Amino acid sequence: MKRFFLTFLLMMTAAVCAAEMNYDLPSTHLTYTQLEADAVPMLIDEPSPQAILGGADGETEIVIAQTQEPSWPQTFTITVAGDTTLGSTDDLRKRDDCFENVAAEKGYAWFLSGLTELFGADDLTLVNFEGTLTEETQKKEKLYNFKGPAEYTDILTLGSVEAVNIANNHTLDYGEQGRADTIANLEAAGLIVSGNGQLGIFEKNGVKVGMTGYCFPYSNGKKDISKDVKALREAGCQIVVASFHWGSEYRNDFTAEQRTIGRAALKAGADIVVGHHPHIVQGIEAYNDSYILYSLGNLVFGGNVDPDDRDAYAARLTFTVYEDHAEGPELTIVPLRLTELDDGTDYRPVLAGEDDAQRIVSRILKLSSNMSGFVNGTL
């Protein structure tokens, strides 16, 4: 069986965790590390040109960012993070503490400044972009409609985010025009966009990362992404990331449907499955030599001025990549807090302090499946 590593960002008491959990994965290696929030950020690349393959009616569009010559094997690191809503609703914009007022006061670099070292030190950062960037005023009849102006893309690029998934239940908040505007604005900023039939490819040093994503409802609780995986492999992708917007909002446990879809995606050839929509953290499942990250929680979320649940996490995925495939991934859980504030929010997620981080990791693992081997630190 392929060996995997789970790395926490703080020292945890293994005996305590082991006493709290009873899962069924054989023991594997566990190491620890500490991320320093005040470390000097390491920026990876200047924005690179894009190429578009396909895109005709009925065809899949693949967007590619390219860089330099490869060498093999090499390490490639992807950070994935949760629901990101840049902007608020019409009602929230009437409040002094709305997202838009904070953006005007503090500037666009503010929102991801607490995660600069984390996102700046990887090769690729992927988030779920849940909302619209449009000037369209005609909106869908629903409880919440999120939007912001095109220049909010600067929040992502200044925060070292390179790619976004747009397969979620807010992409059409302002109709097809809002969706088209959002994609155009994201791509104009140099971001790789994937989701709902659009496949994205990010390339660096010869490593190609393919991305696909889908949103509920799923037919009979199932989703077949084998065609997407095949298309991305044929385009030369050594790594394929599958994003799913699924599950129930504010439910701690993942559903049977999530498990069915996540496992099927790994069987279909995805290298990692990333989930969002519940707006809180859910567990992780080790499966088929990889992981299903059922819910990462929120990241920068303009749709809530005073979140009840402030826990979240980012996942650092480290792959060993060869010319035609990748091994891994090594998984690092990075516990986050949605804001440093105890009341209200400044919409600025930060690395969790030691006590919170320990609690968040324990919370995630208690909700997880097949992860007991990552607790006792033995092979």
C-alpha positions as CSV (number, residue, x, y, z in Angstrom):
1,M,0.0,0.0,0.0
2,K,1.3,3.4,-0.9
3,R,2.6,5.4,2.1
4,F,0.9,8.7,3.0
5,F,1.9,11.4,5.5
6,L,-0.4,13.7,7.5
7,T,1.4,16.7,8.9
8,F,-0.1,19.0,11.5
9,L,1.0,22.5,12.1
10,L,1.4,22.0,15.8
11,M,2.4,19.3,18.3
12,M,-0.7,17.2,19.2
13,T,-1.1,14.8,22.1
14,A,-1.3,11.5,20.2
15,A,-2.6,9.5,23.1
16,V,-5.6,11.9,23.7
17,C,-6.6,11.8,20.0
18,A,-6.2,8.0,19.9
19,A,-8.6,7.7,22.9
20,E,-11.2,9.8,21.1
21,M,-11.2,8.0,17.8
22,N,-11.7,4.4,16.6
23,Y,-11.1,4.1,12.8
24,D,-9.9,1.3,10.6
25,L,-6.8,2.4,8.7
26,P,-3.5,0.6,9.5
27,S,-0.8,2.7,11.2
28,T,1.2,5.0,9.0
29,H,3.8,7.6,9.6
30,L,2.9,10.9,11.2
31,T,5.2,14.0,11.4
32,Y,4.7,17.5,12.8
33,T,5.7,20.9,11.7
34,Q,5.0,24.5,12.8
35,L,4.1,27.2,10.2
36,E,5.4,30.6,11.3
37,A,2.8,33.3,10.5
38,D,5.5,36.0,10.5
39,A,7.8,34.2,8.0
40,V,8.9,36.2,5.0
41,P,6.6,35.2,2.1
42,M,8.1,33.4,-0.8
43,L,6.4,34.4,-4.1
44,I,6.6,31.8,-6.8
45,D,5.9,33.2,-10.2
46,E,4.9,36.3,-12.1
47,P,1.5,35.8,-13.8
48,S,1.8,33.7,-16.9
49,P,0.0,33.9,-20.3
50,Q,-3.0,31.7,-20.9
51,A,-4.0,29.5,-23.8
52,I,-7.5,28.3,-24.5
53,L,-8.2,24.9,-26.1
54,G,-11.7,24.2,-27.5
55,G,-14.5,26.3,-26.2
56,A,-16.9,25.9,-29.2
57,D,-20.5,25.2,-28.6
58,G,-20.9,21.8,-27.0
59,E,-17.2,21.4,-26.5
60,T,-15.2,21.5,-23.3
61,E,-13.0,24.6,-22.7
62,I,-9.6,24.1,-21.2
63,V,-7.7,27.1,-19.9
64,I,-3.9,26.6,-19.5
65,A,-1.2,28.7,-17.8
66,Q,2.3,27.8,-18.9
67,T,5.8,28.4,-17.5
68,Q,9.2,26.8,-18.0
69,E,11.1,23.5,-18.8
70,P,10.6,20.5,-16.6
71,S,12.8,18.1,-14.7
72,W,11.8,14.8,-13.2
73,P,10.9,13.8,-10.6
74,Q,9.9,17.0,-8.8
75,T,7.8,18.1,-5.9
76,F,4.6,20.1,-6.6
77,T,2.5,21.7,-3.9
78,I,-1.1,22.6,-4.1
79,T,-3.1,24.5,-1.4
80,V,-6.8,24.2,-1.5
81,A,-9.1,26.4,0.6
82,G,-12.9,26.8,1.0
83,D,-15.8,29.0,0.2
84,T,-14.7,32.5,-1.0
85,T,-17.4,35.1,-1.5
86,L,-16.1,38.6,-2.5
87,G,-19.0,40.9,-2.0
88,S,-22.3,40.7,-0.1
89,T,-26.0,41.0,-0.7
90,D,-28.1,44.1,-1.3
91,D,-29.3,44.0,2.3
92,L,-25.9,43.6,3.8
93,R,-24.5,46.5,1.8
94,K,-26.6,48.8,3.9
95,R,-24.6,47.9,7.0
96,D,-21.4,49.8,8.2
97,D,-19.6,46.5,8.7
98,C,-20.3,45.0,5.2
99,F,-17.6,43.6,3.1
100,E,-17.6,46.5,0.7
101,N,-16.9,49.0,3.4
102,V,-14.0,47.0,4.7
103,A,-12.6,46.7,1.2
104,A,-12.9,50.5,0.8
105,E,-11.2,51.2,4.1
106,K,-8.5,48.6,4.2
107,G,-7.7,47.8,0.5
108,Y,-7.9,44.7,-1.5
109,A,-4.6,43.1,-0.1
110,W,-6.2,43.1,3.4
111,F,-8.4,40.0,3.0
112,L,-5.7,37.4,2.4
113,S,-2.8,39.1,4.1
114,G,-3.1,36.7,7.0
115,L,-2.3,33.8,4.7
116,T,0.4,35.4,2.6
117,E,3.1,33.0,3.7
118,L,0.8,29.9,3.2
119,F,-0.5,30.8,-0.3
120,G,2.7,32.4,-1.5
121,A,4.9,29.4,-0.7
122,D,3.1,26.8,-2.8
123,D,3.0,26.2,-6.6
124,L,-0.8,26.5,-6.9
125,T,-3.6,27.8,-4.7
126,L,-7.2,26.7,-5.6
127,V,-10.3,28.1,-3.9
128,N,-14.0,27.8,-4.4
129,F,-15.2,31.1,-5.7
130,E,-18.9,31.4,-4.5
131,G,-20.5,34.4,-6.0
132,T,-20.4,36.7,-9.0
133,L,-18.3,39.6,-10.2
134,T,-20.7,41.6,-12.3
135,E,-22.5,44.8,-12.8
136,E,-25.7,43.0,-13.8
137,T,-28.7,44.0,-11.7
138,Q,-31.3,41.4,-12.7
139,K,-31.0,38.7,-10.1
140,K,-32.5,35.3,-9.4
141,E,-35.4,35.0,-6.9
142,K,-33.6,33.4,-4.0
143,L,-32.7,34.1,-0.4
144,Y,-29.1,35.3,-1.0
145,N,-27.5,36.8,-4.1
146,F,-23.8,37.6,-3.9
147,K,-21.9,39.9,-6.1
148,G,-18.9,42.3,-6.3
149,P,-17.2,44.4,-8.9
150,A,-14.7,43.1,-11.4
151,E,-11.7,44.7,-9.5
152,Y,-12.3,42.3,-6.6
153,T,-10.2,39.9,-8.6
154,D,-7.3,41.8,-7.1
155,I,-8.1,40.3,-3.7
156,L,-7.3,36.9,-5.2
157,T,-4.2,37.8,-7.2
158,L,-2.7,39.9,-4.4
159,G,-3.3,36.9,-2.1
160,S,-1.4,34.5,-4.4
161,V,-4.5,32.6,-5.6
162,E,-4.0,31.2,-9.0
163,A,-7.2,29.1,-9.7
164,V,-10.8,29.1,-8.8
165,N,-13.7,26.6,-8.9
166,I,-17.0,28.2,-9.9
167,A,-19.3,25.1,-9.7
168,N,-21.6,26.2,-6.8
169,N,-25.1,27.4,-6.1
170,H,-24.2,31.1,-6.3
171,T,-22.6,31.2,-9.8
172,L,-26.0,32.0,-11.3
173,D,-27.2,34.5,-8.7
174,Y,-27.3,37.2,-11.4
175,G,-28.3,34.9,-14.2
176,E,-26.3,33.8,-17.2
177,Q,-25.0,37.3,-17.8
178,G,-23.6,37.4,-14.3
179,R,-22.0,34.1,-14.7
180,A,-20.4,35.1,-18.1
181,D,-19.2,38.4,-16.5
182,T,-17.7,36.5,-13.6
183,I,-15.7,34.1,-15.8
184,A,-14.5,36.9,-18.1
185,N,-13.4,39.0,-15.1
186,L,-11.6,36.1,-13.4
187,E,-9.8,35.1,-16.6
188,A,-8.9,38.7,-17.4
189,A,-7.1,38.8,-14.1
190,G,-5.0,35.7,-15.1
191,L,-6.9,33.2,-12.9
192,I,-7.6,29.7,-14.1
193,V,-11.3,29.0,-14.0
194,S,-12.9,25.5,-13.8
195,G,-16.3,24.1,-12.9
196,N,-19.6,23.1,-14.5
197,G,-18.1,21.7,-17.7
198,Q,-15.2,24.1,-18.0
199,L,-11.9,22.3,-17.4
200,G,-8.9,24.3,-16.2
201,I,-5.2,23.4,-16.5
202,F,-2.4,25.2,-14.6
203,E,1.1,24.4,-15.8
204,K,4.4,25.2,-14.0
205,N,7.8,23.6,-14.7
206,G,6.2,21.0,-16.9
207,V,3.7,19.9,-14.3
208,K,0.1,20.2,-15.4
209,V,-2.7,20.3,-12.9
210,G,-6.1,19.6,-14.3
211,M,-9.2,20.9,-12.5
212,T,-12.9,20.0,-12.8
213,G,-15.8,20.8,-10.6
214,Y,-19.5,20.2,-10.2
215,C,-22.4,21.4,-8.0
216,F,-25.5,19.6,-6.6
217,P,-28.1,18.3,-7.3
218,Y,-26.5,15.1,-8.6
219,S,-28.4,12.5,-10.6
220,N,-29.4,9.7,-8.2
221,G,-26.7,10.8,-5.8
222,K,-24.0,10.1,-8.3
223,K,-21.6,12.0,-10.6
224,D,-19.4,10.4,-13.3
225,I,-16.3,12.6,-14.0
226,S,-14.5,9.9,-16.0
227,K,-14.8,11.9,-19.3
228,D,-13.3,15.0,-17.6
229,V,-10.4,12.9,-16.2
230,K,-9.8,11.4,-19.6
231,A,-9.8,14.8,-21.3
232,L,-7.3,16.2,-18.7
233,R,-5.0,13.2,-18.9
234,E,-5.0,13.4,-22.7
235,A,-4.0,17.1,-22.3
236,G,-1.0,15.9,-20.4
237,C,-2.1,16.5,-16.8
238,Q,-0.1,14.5,-14.2
239,I,-2.4,15.7,-11.4
240,V,-6.2,16.0,-11.5
241,V,-8.2,17.8,-8.8
242,A,-12.0,17.2,-8.6
243,S,-14.0,19.8,-6.7
244,F,-17.6,19.1,-5.5
245,H,-20.1,21.5,-4.1
246,W,-22.2,19.1,-2.0
247,G,-23.6,18.0,1.3
248,S,-25.8,20.0,3.8
249,E,-25.1,23.4,5.1
250,Y,-23.9,23.5,8.7
251,R,-24.0,19.7,9.0
252,N,-21.0,18.3,10.8
253,D,-21.1,14.8,9.2
254,F,-20.7,14.2,5.5
255,T,-23.6,12.4,3.8
256,A,-23.8,9.0,2.1
257,E,-24.1,10.9,-1.2
258,Q,-20.9,12.8,-0.6
259,R,-19.1,9.6,0.1
260,T,-20.5,7.9,-3.0
261,I,-19.5,10.7,-5.3
262,G,-16.1,11.2,-3.7
263,R,-15.1,7.6,-3.9
264,A,-16.3,7.3,-7.5
265,A,-14.2,10.4,-8.4
266,L,-11.1,8.8,-7.0
267,K,-11.9,5.5,-8.8
268,A,-12.4,7.5,-12.0
269,G,-8.8,8.7,-11.7
270,A,-8.9,12.0,-9.8
271,D,-5.8,12.5,-7.6
272,I,-7.7,14.4,-4.8
273,V,-11.3,15.3,-4.1
274,V,-12.0,18.7,-2.6
275,G,-15.4,19.5,-1.1
276,H,-17.3,22.7,0.0
277,H,-20.8,24.1,0.6
278,P,-21.5,23.2,4.2
279,H,-19.7,26.4,5.4
280,I,-18.2,24.5,8.3
281,V,-15.4,21.9,8.5
282,Q,-16.3,18.2,7.9
283,G,-14.1,15.2,8.1
284,I,-11.5,13.7,5.7
285,E,-11.5,10.2,4.3
286,A,-8.4,8.3,3.3
287,Y,-9.5,6.2,0.3
288,N,-7.9,4.6,-2.8
289,D,-4.4,5.9,-2.0
290,S,-5.7,9.5,-1.7
291,Y,-8.1,11.7,0.3
292,I,-11.6,13.0,0.1
293,L,-11.7,16.4,1.8
294,Y,-15.4,16.6,2.6
295,S,-15.6,20.3,3.5
296,L,-12.9,22.9,4.1
297,G,-15.3,25.5,5.6
298,N,-15.2,29.1,4.6
299,L,-12.3,31.3,3.6
300,V,-13.0,35.0,2.9
301,F,-16.8,35.0,3.2
302,G,-18.5,38.4,2.5
303,G,-21.9,36.9,3.0
304,N,-21.9,36.8,6.9
305,V,-21.0,39.8,9.1
306,D,-20.9,37.7,12.3
307,P,-20.2,34.0,11.7
308,D,-21.2,31.6,14.5
309,D,-18.6,29.0,13.5
310,R,-15.2,30.5,12.8
311,D,-13.2,27.3,12.2
312,A,-11.9,26.4,8.8
313,Y,-8.8,24.8,7.3
314,A,-6.7,24.8,4.2
315,A,-5.1,21.6,2.9
316,R,-1.6,21.5,1.6
317,L,-1.1,18.7,-0.9
318,T,2.4,17.8,-1.8
319,F,2.9,15.5,-4.9
320,T,5.9,13.8,-6.2
321,V,5.5,14.2,-10.0
322,Y,7.1,12.3,-12.8
323,E,6.7,13.0,-16.5
324,D,3.5,11.0,-16.9
325,H,2.1,10.6,-13.4
326,A,2.2,11.8,-9.8
327,E,2.5,10.0,-6.5
328,G,1.1,11.1,-3.3
329,P,-0.3,13.2,-2.1
330,E,1.2,14.1,1.3
331,L,-1.5,15.9,3.2
332,T,-1.0,18.8,5.6
333,I,-3.9,20.2,7.6
334,V,-3.6,23.9,8.1
335,P,-6.1,25.0,10.8
336,L,-7.6,28.5,10.2
337,R,-9.8,31.0,11.9
338,L,-12.1,33.1,9.7
339,T,-11.1,36.3,11.6
340,E,-9.0,37.3,14.6
341,L,-12.0,39.1,16.0
342,D,-14.2,37.6,18.7
343,D,-17.3,39.5,17.6
344,G,-18.2,40.4,14.1
345,T,-15.6,39.9,11.4
346,D,-13.0,41.8,9.4
347,Y,-13.2,39.1,6.6
348,R,-9.5,38.3,7.1
349,P,-8.8,34.6,7.8
350,V,-5.6,33.8,9.7
351,L,-3.6,30.8,10.8
352,A,-5.1,29.4,14.0
353,G,-3.2,29.9,17.2
354,E,-1.9,26.8,19.0
355,D,-4.9,26.1,21.2
356,D,-7.4,26.7,18.4
357,A,-5.3,24.7,15.9
358,Q,-5.2,21.7,18.2
359,R,-8.9,21.9,18.7
360,I,-9.7,22.3,15.0
361,V,-7.5,19.3,14.0
362,S,-9.1,17.2,16.7
363,R,-12.6,18.3,15.5
364,I,-11.8,17.3,11.9
365,L,-10.3,13.9,12.8
366,K,-13.3,13.0,15.0
367,L,-15.5,13.5,11.9
368,S,-13.1,11.6,9.6
369,S,-12.9,8.1,8.3
370,N,-9.9,5.7,7.8
371,M,-7.6,8.2,9.4
372,S,-6.7,6.5,12.7
373,G,-3.3,5.5,11.4
374,F,-2.3,9.2,11.3
375,V,-2.6,9.5,15.0
376,N,-0.1,7.3,16.8
377,G,3.0,8.2,14.7
378,T,4.2,4.7,14.0
379,L,4.7,2.8,10.8
